[in-house]
Amino acid sequence: MSSPEVRQGINDAVAAASPVPVYDLSDYLTLDEVLGSISSKAVLVQYVTAGERFASVGSPGSAGWEEDGVVVLHYVVPSGFDSTTDLNDADAIRLALRGQRIAQSVTIESADPFTDFGGDATGLYGAAWKGYASNLYYVNRTCG
């Protein structure tokens, strides 16, 4: 699981970059539960994987820790509408986040373009929703 500093920093950064409501999927038991509480477009934040390792940070002999991980942003919209506007809105969020230092030691290293693989009306989100996903790759470097 991503560290609390990372989770808070990413949640805050996504909320600041998004023109639509943002939901942390960690607060819900199922995807259906969160989708049932959304009335229109939304961004869902999913913490997928994280790891930590001992690392030399700064000058030789300076020990620290480096946490890295992947967070998936799901941009969900009611199905049946033209995707052009939604993809532009989703990409604006992605571009606002990539390469940004979002907390004292947390940086979004990269953000993949949104894709709708598995997000069609019969896929991951169900018939009422169309979804697009982007992977955010972050690093959290802490000096010892």
C-alpha positions, -999 to 999 in steps of 0.1 A, spaced: 0 0 0 12 35 -7 24 55 23 0 80 39 21 110 27 19 97 -9 -18 90 -7 -27 124 7 -4 142 -17 -18 124 -48 -54 128 -36 -49 165 -31 -31 170 -64 -57 151 -84 -85 171 -68 -67 204 -76 -63 193 -113 -97 179 -118 -128 199 -129 -150 170 -117 -154 152 -83 -126 129 -72 -132 97 -52 -105 75 -35 -115 39 -42 -99 29 -9 -130 44 8 -153 19 -10 -159 -18 -9 -168 -23 -45 -167 -3 -78 -205 -6 -79 -207 12 -46 -187 42 -57 -204 44 -92 -238 44 -74 -229 76 -56 -218 95 -87 -244 115 -106 -222 126 -135 -185 126 -144 -159 117 -118 -123 107 -113 -116 76 -93 -82 71 -77 -69 36 -72 -37 28 -54 -24 -3 -72 11 -11 -61 40 3 -41 74 -8 -29 102 6 -8 139 1 -8 170 13 10 188 39 -12 217 63 -12 202 98 -13 225 127 -18 261 124 -9 279 91 -4 270 76 29 237 94 31 211 67 35 174 70 28 144 52 15 128 53 -19 92 43 -23 78 40 -58 44 28 -70 16 30 -95 -18 48 -91 -45 44 -116 -68 73 -124 -102 63 -138 -121 90 -156 -157 78 -157 -186 94 -176 -222 83 -183 -221 61 -214 -236 71 -248 -218 105 -253 -191 116 -277 -157 109 -261 -138 139 -276 -146 163 -248 -141 137 -220 -107 126 -234 -96 162 -236 -107 169 -200 -90 137 -188 -58 145 -206 -57 180 -191 -57 163 -156 -29 140 -167 -8 168 -181 -13 189 -149 1 160 -128 30 145 -147 64 156 -135 50 175 -106 64 175 -71 32 171 -51 45 168 -16 78 175 1 94 143 -12 68 129 -37 71 134 -74 48 121 -102 75 107 -125 52 100 -154 15 97 -164 4 74 -192 -22 88 -217 -57 77 -209 -70 45 -226 -104 29 -227 -92 -7 -228 -117 -26 -207 -137 5 -201 -164 2 -227 -200 -1 -218 -198 -39 -214 -164 -39 -195 -151 -28 -161 -176 0 -153 -209 -16 -164 -234 -6 -190 -242 29 -175 -206 41 -176 -178 47 -200 -143 47 -184 -108 57 -193 -77 49 -173 -42 64 -168 -13 50 -148 6 75 -127 41 64 -116 54 81 -85 85 82 -64 89 92 -28 125 98 -17 131 103 20 166 111 33 176 91 64 
